[in-house]
Amino acid sequence: RKTCGFLSHSAGFGCSKCTKLFPYDNVKKRLNFSGFTPCPPRSHNQHVFNALQNMKASTRTEREVKEKRTGSRYSELMRLPYFDCVQFTIIDPMHNLFLGTAKHVLKNIWLNDDDVKISGKHFQNIQNIVDSCAVPKSLGRIPHKIASSFSSFTADQWKNWTLVFSLLCLNGILPTAELECWRLFVQACHCLCTPLIKECDAGLLILCFFNSASP
């Protein structure tokens, strides 16, 4: 995303596909990433225009301020007439879906001390279910640290947990509404993690998941 002229995912304009501006939370001292109402999509032409305007700044500080206001930064790829920065920027599934959303939901929501959804007694049962599953070797690393609160999971293990094991293991543990909410996320991940992504409802599934998960 940075190669294509976008700022960090933690910037106010954190999305490379739409113009959603995430406000700063003065209480928590961080950006507020909640709220998923549809926003106008980014366009390549406007993205390039903003980046070129920002380059006209007389100082580095002035340029960085303008970049934060527009979410655009100049890239040499913008000189290629056939290159569309918005369309050709992929969404990173490893950080965005598995080390990001999947890990956040489990660690900060289901294991939240104020409202625990998965308690210690469930961990070993979940591990037993995972160990009893016969899966192809091509699947890669199978999660083996569930009994210790999912500690030290790699991105590959978060992926396997989410796509292969989670719905089976969480059935009967999570409340029905939360399990169905999680199912939307899993279905979207299946769409986005195929070798060849075809037209699908992944965007709608993700939007429904976030809206369902919002308090």
Buried (B, 14 or more C-beta within 10 A) or exposed (E): BEEBBBBEBEBBBBBBBBBBBBEEEEEEEEBEBEEBEEEEEBBBEBBBBBBEBBEEBEEEEEBBEBBBEBBBBBBEBBEEEEBBBBEEBEBEBBEBBBBBBBBEBBEEBBBEEEEEBBEEEBBEBBBEBBEEEEEEEEEEEBBEBBBEEBEEBBBBBBBBBBBBBBBEBBEEBBEEEBBEBBBBBBBBBBBBBEEEEEEBEBEEBBBBBBEBBEE
